[in-house]
Amino acid sequence: MKKYMIIFEKTDTGYSAYSPDVDGCIAVGDTLKECKINMEEALNFHIEFMLEKGYEIPEPSILSVDYINIPERNANSRSFAMA
């Protein structure tokens, strides 16, 4: 089983999702839950199509995901403290 990272983004109308490793595979939904369900279905159909056409299935390239906190700044502040 391959494990692909999925990026979920809030949009003006709901949510969207894509995988950096699987070009052209996207999904949307009114809620995050709906978007996740739609993305799982889209990814499965996308991979199935690629297999049927004899295309190479991309290997997941993302090893880990993390966040970096950036201090809030305004236009008047030129320096900031790292926590």
MMTF fields as JSON, N, C-alpha, C and O atoms, coordinates in Angstrom:
{
  "mmtfVersion": "1.0.0",
  "mmtfProducer": "UNKNOWN",
  "numBonds": 331,
  "numAtoms": 332,
  "numGroups": 83,
  "numChains": 1,
  "numModels": 1,
  "chainsPerModel": [1],
  "groupsPerChain": [83],
  "chainIdList": ["A"],
  "bondAtomList": [4, 2, 8, 6, 12, 10, 16, 14, 20, 18, 24, 22, 28, 26, 32, 30, 36, 34, 40, 38, 44, 42, 48, 46, 52, 50, 56, 54, 60, 58, 64, 62, 68, 66, 72, 70, 76, 74, 80, 78, 84, 82, 88, 86, 92, 90, 96, 94, 100, 98, 104, 102, 108, 106, 112, 110, 116, 114, 120, 118, 124, 122, 128, 126, 132, 130, 136, 134, 140, 138, 144, 142, 148, 146, 152, 150, 156, 154, 160, 158, 164, 162, 168, 166, 172, 170, 176, 174, 180, 178, 184, 182, 188, 186, 192, 190, 196, 194, 200, 198, 204, 202, 208, 206, 212, 210, 216, 214, 220, 218, 224, 222, 228, 226, 232, 230, 236, 234, 240, 238, 244, 242, 248, 246, 252, 250, 256, 254, 260, 258, 264, 262, 268, 266, 272, 270, 276, 274, 280, 278, 284, 282, 288, 286, 292, 290, 296, 294, 300, 298, 304, 302, 308, 306, 312, 310, 316, 314, 320, 318, 324, 322, 328, 326],
  "bondOrderList": [1, 1, 1, 1, 1, 1, 1, 1, 1, 1, 1, 1, 1, 1, 1, 1, 1, 1, 1, 1, 1, 1, 1, 1, 1, 1, 1, 1, 1, 1, 1, 1, 1, 1, 1, 1, 1, 1, 1, 1, 1, 1, 1, 1, 1, 1, 1, 1, 1, 1, 1, 1, 1, 1, 1, 1, 1, 1, 1, 1, 1, 1, 1, 1, 1, 1, 1, 1, 1, 1, 1, 1, 1, 1, 1, 1, 1, 1, 1, 1, 1, 1],
  "groupList": [{"groupName": "MET", "atomNameList": ["N", "CA", "C", "O"], "elementList": ["N", "C", "C", "O"], "formalChargeList": [0, 0, 0, 0], "bondAtomList": [1, 0, 2, 1, 3, 2], "bondOrderList": [1, 1, 2], "singleLetterCode": "M", "chemCompType": "L-PEPTIDE LINKING"}, {"groupName": "LYS", "atomNameList": ["N", "CA", "C", "O"], "elementList": ["N", "C", "C", "O"], "formalChargeList": [0, 0, 0, 0], "bondAtomList": [1, 0, 2, 1, 3, 2], "bondOrderList": [1, 1, 2], "singleLetterCode": "K", "chemCompType": "L-PEPTIDE LINKING"}, {"groupName": "TYR", "atomNameList": ["N", "CA", "C", "O"], "elementList": ["N", "C", "C", "O"], "formalChargeList": [0, 0, 0, 0], "bondAtomList": [1, 0, 2, 1, 3, 2], "bondOrderList": [1, 1, 2], "singleLetterCode": "Y", "chemCompType": "L-PEPTIDE LINKING"}, {"groupName": "ILE", "atomNameList": ["N", "CA", "C", "O"], "elementList": ["N", "C", "C", "O"], "formalChargeList": [0, 0, 0, 0], "bondAtomList": [1, 0, 2, 1, 3, 2], "bondOrderList": [1, 1, 2], "singleLetterCode": "I", "chemCompType": "L-PEPTIDE LINKING"}, {"groupName": "PHE", "atomNameList": ["N", "CA", "C", "O"], "elementList": ["N", "C", "C", "O"], "formalChargeList": [0, 0, 0, 0], "bondAtomList": [1, 0, 2, 1, 3, 2], "bondOrderList": [1, 1, 2], "singleLetterCode": "F", "chemCompType": "L-PEPTIDE LINKING"}, {"groupName": "GLU", "atomNameList": ["N", "CA", "C", "O"], "elementList": ["N", "C", "C", "O"], "formalChargeList": [0, 0, 0, 0], "bondAtomList": [1, 0, 2, 1, 3, 2], "bondOrderList": [1, 1, 2], "singleLetterCode": "E", "chemCompType": "L-PEPTIDE LINKING"}, {"groupName": "THR", "atomNameList": ["N", "CA", "C", "O"], "elementList": ["N", "C", "C", "O"], "formalChargeList": [0, 0, 0, 0], "bondAtomList": [1, 0, 2, 1, 3, 2], "bondOrderList": [1, 1, 2], "singleLetterCode": "T", "chemCompType": "L-PEPTIDE LINKING"}, {"groupName": "ASP", "atomNameList": ["N", "CA", "C", "O"], "elementList": ["N", "C", "C", "O"], "formalChargeList": [0, 0, 0, 0], "bondAtomList": [1, 0, 2, 1, 3, 2], "bondOrderList": [1, 1, 2], "singleLetterCode": "D", "chemCompType": "L-PEPTIDE LINKING"}, {"groupName": "GLY", "atomNameList": ["N", "CA", "C", "O"], "elementList": ["N", "C", "C", "O"], "formalChargeList": [0, 0, 0, 0], "bondAtomList": [1, 0, 2, 1, 3, 2], "bondOrderList": [1, 1, 2], "singleLetterCode": "G", "chemCompType": "PEPTIDE LINKING"}, {"groupName": "SER", "atomNameList": ["N", "CA", "C", "O"], "elementList": ["N", "C", "C", "O"], "formalChargeList": [0, 0, 0, 0], "bondAtomList": [1, 0, 2, 1, 3, 2], "bondOrderList": [1, 1, 2], "singleLetterCode": "S", "chemCompType": "L-PEPTIDE LINKING"}, {"groupName": "ALA", "atomNameList": ["N", "CA", "C", "O"], "elementList": ["N", "C", "C", "O"], "formalChargeList": [0, 0, 0, 0], "bondAtomList": [1, 0, 2, 1, 3, 2], "bondOrderList": [1, 1, 2], "singleLetterCode": "A", "chemCompType": "L-PEPTIDE LINKING"}, {"groupName": "PRO", "atomNameList": ["N", "CA", "C", "O"], "elementList": ["N", "C", "C", "O"], "formalChargeList": [0, 0, 0, 0], "bondAtomList": [1, 0, 2, 1, 3, 2], "bondOrderList": [1, 1, 2], "singleLetterCode": "P", "chemCompType": "L-PEPTIDE LINKING"}, {"groupName": "VAL", "atomNameList": ["N", "CA", "C", "O"], "elementList": ["N", "C", "C", "O"], "formalChargeList": [0, 0, 0, 0], "bondAtomList": [1, 0, 2, 1, 3, 2], "bondOrderList": [1, 1, 2], "singleLetterCode": "V", "chemCompType": "L-PEPTIDE LINKING"}, {"groupName": "CYS", "atomNameList": ["N", "CA", "C", "O"], "elementList": ["N", "C", "C", "O"], "formalChargeList": [0, 0, 0, 0], "bondAtomList": [1, 0, 2, 1, 3, 2], "bondOrderList": [1, 1, 2], "singleLetterCode": "C", "chemCompType": "L-PEPTIDE LINKING"}, {"groupName": "LEU", "atomNameList": ["N", "CA", "C", "O"], "elementList": ["N", "C", "C", "O"], "formalChargeList": [0, 0, 0, 0], "bondAtomList": [1, 0, 2, 1, 3, 2], "bondOrderList": [1, 1, 2], "singleLetterCode": "L", "chemCompType": "L-PEPTIDE LINKING"}, {"groupName": "ASN", "atomNameList": ["N", "CA", "C", "O"], "elementList": ["N", "C", "C", "O"], "formalChargeList": [0, 0, 0, 0], "bondAtomList": [1, 0, 2, 1, 3, 2], "bondOrderList": [1, 1, 2], "singleLetterCode": "N", "chemCompType": "L-PEPTIDE LINKING"}, {"groupName": "HIS", "atomNameList": ["N", "CA", "C", "O"], "elementList": ["N", "C", "C", "O"], "formalChargeList": [0, 0, 0, 0], "bondAtomList": [1, 0, 2, 1, 3, 2], "bondOrderList": [1, 1, 2], "singleLetterCode": "H", "chemCompType": "L-PEPTIDE LINKING"}, {"groupName": "ARG", "atomNameList": ["N", "CA", "C", "O"], "elementList": ["N", "C", "C", "O"], "formalChargeList": [0, 0, 0, 0], "bondAtomList": [1, 0, 2, 1, 3, 2], "bondOrderList": [1, 1, 2], "singleLetterCode": "R", "chemCompType": "L-PEPTIDE LINKING"}],
  "groupTypeList": [0, 1, 1, 2, 0, 3, 3, 4, 5, 1, 6, 7, 6, 8, 2, 9, 10, 2, 9, 11, 7, 12, 7, 8, 13, 3, 10, 12, 8, 7, 6, 14, 1, 5, 13, 1, 3, 15, 0, 5, 5, 10, 14, 15, 4, 16, 3, 5, 4, 0, 14, 5, 1, 8, 2, 5, 3, 11, 5, 11, 9, 3, 14, 9, 12, 7, 2, 3, 15, 3, 11, 5, 17, 15, 10, 15, 9, 17, 9, 4, 10, 0, 10],
  "groupIdList": [1, 2, 3, 4, 5, 6, 7, 8, 9, 10, 11, 12, 13, 14, 15, 16, 17, 18, 19, 20, 21, 22, 23, 24, 25, 26, 27, 28, 29, 30, 31, 32, 33, 34, 35, 36, 37, 38, 39, 40, 41, 42, 43, 44, 45, 46, 47, 48, 49, 50, 51, 52, 53, 54, 55, 56, 57, 58, 59, 60, 61, 62, 63, 64, 65, 66, 67, 68, 69, 70, 71, 72, 73, 74, 75, 76, 77, 78, 79, 80, 81, 82, 83],
  "secStructList": [7, 7, 7, 7, 7, 7, 3, 3, 3, 3, 7, 1, 1, 1, 3, 3, 3, 3, 7, 6, 6, 1, 6, 6, 7, 3, 3, 3, 3, 1, 1, 2, 2, 2, 2, 2, 2, 2, 2, 2, 2, 2, 2, 2, 2, 2, 2, 2, 2, 2, 2, 2, 2, 6, 7, 7, 7, 7, 7, 7, 7, 7, 7, 7, 7, 7, 7, 7, 7, 7, 7, 7, 7, 7, 6, 6, 7, 7, 7, 7, 7, 7, 7],
  "xCoordList": [0.838, 0.0, 0.883, 1.852, 0.531, 1.262, 0.481, -0.749, 1.221, 0.612, 1.008, 2.175, 0.018, 0.266, -0.152, -1.198, 0.665, 0.306, -0.739, -0.624, -1.752, -2.801, -2.817, -2.76, -2.894, -2.988, -4.456, -5.079, -4.999, -6.368, -6.299, -5.559, -7.086, -7.096, -8.533, -9.442, -8.72, -10.015, -10.166, -9.238, -11.33, -11.617, -12.818, -13.416, -13.161, -14.329, -15.636, -16.626, -15.633, -16.866, -16.837, -17.819, -15.757, -15.653, -14.202, -13.426, -13.838, -12.486, -12.014, -12.821, -10.707, -10.102, -8.934, -8.391, -8.556, -7.478, -6.69, -7.218, -5.403, -4.546, -3.377, -3.09, -2.711, -1.502, -0.334, -0.393, 0.73, 1.889, 2.531, 3.233, 2.29, 2.916, 2.097, 2.624, 0.819, -0.054, -0.641, -1.689, 0.058, -0.361, -1.773, -2.128, -2.563, -3.895, -4.983, -6.142, -4.651, -5.653, -6.057, -5.275, -7.303, -7.806, -9.212, -9.85, -9.691, -11.062, -11.513, -10.697, -12.827, -13.42, -14.565, -15.034, -15.001, -16.154, -16.654, -15.91, -17.92, -18.496, -17.934, -17.803, -17.6, -17.018, -15.68, -15.39, -14.868, -13.579, -13.799, -13.084, -14.775, -15.069, -15.448, -14.957, -16.315, -16.712, -15.516, -15.379, -14.655, -13.471, -12.538, -11.989, -12.359, -11.51, -12.067, -11.322, -13.373, -14.012, -13.839, -13.488, -14.085, -13.954, -12.515, -12.281, -11.552, -10.151, -9.729, -9.008, -10.161, -9.822, -10.381, -9.699, -11.618, -12.23, -11.495, -11.22, -11.176, -10.468, -9.102, -8.705, -8.385, -7.05, -7.133, -6.325, -8.1, -8.263, -8.606, -8.037, -9.525, -9.866, -8.686, -8.459, -7.949, -6.792, -5.738, -5.231, -5.411, -4.417, -4.926, -4.168, -6.208, -6.794, -6.691, -6.348, -6.986, -6.873, -5.431, -5.181, -4.497, -3.086, -2.655, -1.92, -3.108, -2.781, -3.373, -2.704, -4.634, -5.29, -4.575, -4.51, -4.045, -3.362, -1.882, -1.197, -1.389, 0.011, 0.969, 2.173, 0.444, 1.297, 2.003, 1.507, 3.154, 3.904, 3.195, 2.805, 3.041, 2.405, 3.469, 4.523, 3.21, 4.221, 4.449, 3.515, 5.682, 6.02, 5.793, 6.089, 5.276, 5.167, 6.553, 7.478, 6.696, 8.017, 8.099, 9.19, 6.982, 6.962, 7.313, 6.628, 8.379, 8.798, 8.114, 7.754, 7.936, 7.244, 6.744, 7.18, 5.837, 5.284, 5.381, 5.116, 5.762, 5.873, 5.476, 5.344, 5.293, 4.959, 6.063, 6.705, 6.273, 7.222, 6.438, 5.757, 6.536, 5.851, 6.651, 7.856, 5.978, 6.579, 5.893, 4.667, 6.655, 6.045, 5.277, 5.679, 4.177, 3.414, 4.169, 4.782, 4.118, 4.781, 3.831, 2.861, 4.115, 3.355, 4.33, 5.542, 3.8, 4.64, 5.654, 6.684, 5.393, 6.291, 7.4, 8.37, 7.277, 8.295, 9.294, 8.914, 10.557, 11.613, 12.307, 13.053, 12.076, 12.718, 11.662, 10.546, 12.028, 11.119, 11.937, 13.109, 11.332, 12.02, 11.602, 10.424, 12.559, 12.273, 11.933, 12.599, 10.903, 10.504, 11.234, 11.037],
  "yCoordList": [-1.178, 0.0, 1.242, 1.333, 2.196, 3.462, 4.509, 4.492, 5.415, 6.467, 7.818, 8.207, 8.532, 9.822, 10.965, 10.901, 12.005, 13.192, 13.963, 14.1, 14.46, 15.251, 16.622, 16.729, 17.659, 19.032, 19.449, 19.359, 19.903, 20.417, 21.918, 22.404, 22.645, 24.1, 24.6, 24.07, 25.622, 26.29, 27.222, 27.954, 27.196, 28.085, 28.967, 28.82, 29.865, 30.726, 29.935, 30.371, 28.776, 27.985, 26.663, 25.922, 26.345, 25.075, 24.687, 25.422, 23.52, 22.994, 22.374, 21.914, 22.367, 21.69, 20.849, 21.085, 19.863, 18.953, 18.533, 18.464, 18.252, 17.72, 16.99, 17.169, 16.165, 15.488, 15.989, 15.926, 16.488, 16.948, 15.845, 16.133, 14.599, 13.482, 12.957, 12.221, 13.318, 12.763, 13.922, 14.472, 14.273, 15.399, 15.201, 14.122, 16.253, 16.236, 15.625, 15.602, 15.136, 14.523, 15.531, 15.873, 16.0, 17.002, 16.627, 15.769, 17.27, 17.079, 18.327, 19.129, 18.48, 19.595, 19.06, 17.94, 19.868, 19.52, 20.719, 21.667, 20.675, 21.762, 21.772, 22.831, 20.589, 20.454, 19.744, 19.114, 19.846, 19.151, 17.648, 16.957, 17.142, 15.702, 15.254, 14.234, 16.015, 15.681, 15.738, 14.89, 16.732, 16.865, 15.669, 15.162, 15.217, 14.054, 12.807, 12.042, 12.603, 11.451, 11.536, 10.549, 12.715, 12.9, 12.708, 12.163, 13.154, 13.01, 11.549, 11.106, 10.808, 9.384, 8.668, 7.845, 8.984, 8.396, 8.825, 8.0, 10.113, 10.625, 9.978, 9.612, 9.837, 9.237, 7.772, 7.316, 7.049, 5.649, 5.531, 4.689, 6.357, 6.345, 6.764, 6.192, 7.746, 8.241, 7.146, 6.922, 6.467, 5.385, 4.232, 3.656, 3.899, 2.829, 3.158, 2.292, 4.4, 4.839, 4.717, 4.234, 5.158, 5.084, 3.638, 3.353, 2.736, 1.319, 0.768, 0.041, 1.118, 0.648, 1.137, 0.423, 2.343, 2.931, 2.569, 2.921, 1.875, 1.469, 2.562, 2.464, 3.605, 4.685, 4.265, 3.431, 4.851, 4.591, 5.257, 6.422, 4.5, 5.029, 5.791, 5.233, 7.042, 7.82, 7.284, 6.864, 7.308, 6.936, 8.137, 9.267, 7.911, 9.02, 9.572, 8.811, 10.893, 11.486, 12.234, 12.594, 12.466, 13.237, 12.301, 11.306, 12.635, 11.809, 12.215, 11.369, 13.521, 13.998, 15.415, 16.085, 15.842, 17.184, 17.812, 17.165, 19.073, 19.774, 21.225, 21.674, 21.933, 23.344, 24.148, 23.682, 25.349, 26.277, 27.516, 28.123, 27.89, 29.078, 30.325, 30.395, 31.286, 32.565, 33.628, 33.735, 34.414, 35.456, 36.458, 36.776, 36.939, 37.952, 39.274, 39.637, 39.979, 41.272, 42.244, 41.848, 43.502, 44.513, 45.345, 45.145, 46.264, 47.069, 47.913, 48.273, 48.244, 49.107, 48.343, 48.953, 47.041, 46.298, 45.667, 45.049, 45.84, 45.301, 44.114, 43.394, 43.904, 42.794, 41.965, 42.423, 40.747, 39.85, 38.871, 38.628, 38.332, 37.38, 35.97, 35.701, 35.089, 33.69, 33.012, 33.228, 32.201, 31.492, 30.188, 29.452],
  "zCoordList": [0.0, 0.0, 0.0, 0.754, -0.858, -0.912, -0.129, -0.087, 0.484, 1.298, 0.715, 0.761, 0.165, -0.465, 0.45, 1.097, 0.501, 1.246, 0.443, -0.775, 1.136, 0.522, 1.186, 2.411, 0.376, 0.866, 0.787, -0.271, 1.908, 1.954, 2.174, 3.03, 1.384, 1.486, 1.599, 0.96, 2.418, 2.527, 1.339, 0.995, 0.713, -0.415, -0.07, 0.996, -0.96, -0.749, -0.733, -0.145, -1.379, -1.507, -0.753, -0.797, -0.072, 0.648, 0.838, 1.449, 0.307, 0.46, -0.848, -1.656, -1.045, -2.187, -1.693, -0.613, -2.503, -2.117, -3.347, -4.457, -3.117, -4.174, -3.524, -2.34, -4.324, -3.869, -4.709, -5.937, -4.073, -4.834, -5.684, -6.653, -5.319, -6.032, -7.202, -8.036, -7.281, -8.321, -9.126, -8.787, -10.195, -11.04, -11.578, -12.052, -11.498, -12.096, -11.243, -11.656, -10.081, -9.209, -8.143, -7.256, -8.25, -7.313, -6.882, -7.493, -5.83, -5.374, -4.645, -4.193, -4.537, -3.797, -2.952, -3.153, -2.014, -1.207, -0.444, -0.194, -0.075, 0.717, 2.132, 2.746, 2.651, 3.983, 3.868, 2.851, 4.91, 4.903, 4.814, 4.089, 5.54, 5.507, 4.093, 3.611, 3.435, 2.074, 1.129, 0.248, 1.309, 0.465, 0.638, -0.34, 1.886, 2.145, 1.472, 0.859, 1.585, 0.94, -0.573, -1.22, -1.133, -2.582, -3.051, -4.129, -2.244, -2.633, -2.617, -3.51, -1.63, -1.592, -2.82, -3.43, -3.175, -4.363, -5.628, -6.498, -5.731, -6.908, -7.067, -8.173, -5.954, -6.011, -6.451, -7.26, -5.921, -6.326, -7.806, -8.5, -8.304, -9.727, -10.594, -11.66, -10.143, -10.889, -11.049, -12.148, -9.948, -9.987, -10.853, -11.632, -10.714, -11.524, -13.016, -13.82, -13.381, -14.772, -15.266, -16.37, -14.44, -14.822, -15.057, -16.002, -14.207, -14.38, -15.674, -16.41, -15.949, -17.173, -18.427, -19.427, -18.375, -19.539, -19.6, -20.561, -18.592, -18.585, -18.153, -18.39, -17.52, -17.038, -15.756, -14.998, -15.533, -14.308, -13.126, -13.194, -12.058, -10.853, -10.056, -9.752, -9.72, -8.989, -7.582, -6.898, -7.178, -5.807, -4.904, -5.293, -3.715, -2.764, -2.449, -2.164, -2.499, -2.265, -0.941, -0.499, -0.32, 0.921, 2.086, 2.325, 2.797, 3.926, 5.217, 6.035, 5.394, 6.579, 6.316, 5.38, 7.149, 7.049, 8.426, 9.439, 8.45, 9.723, 9.497, 8.358, 10.562, 10.502, 11.17, 12.111, 10.676, 11.285, 11.688, 10.862, 12.956, 13.451, 13.087, 13.325, 12.52, 12.159, 13.004, 12.977, 13.752, 14.579, 13.716, 12.597, 14.258, 13.538, 13.558, 14.562, 12.453, 12.316, 11.659, 11.014, 11.826, 11.094, 10.282, 10.352, 9.524, 8.627, 9.37, 8.799, 10.64, 11.398, 12.118, 12.566, 12.235, 12.98, 12.004, 11.009, 12.313, 11.468, 12.118, 11.453, 13.384, 14.078, 14.769, 15.011, 15.081, 15.77, 16.596, 16.308, 17.589, 18.474, 18.099, 17.861, 18.049, 17.788, 19.111, 20.123, 19.087, 20.328, 20.442, 21.41]
}
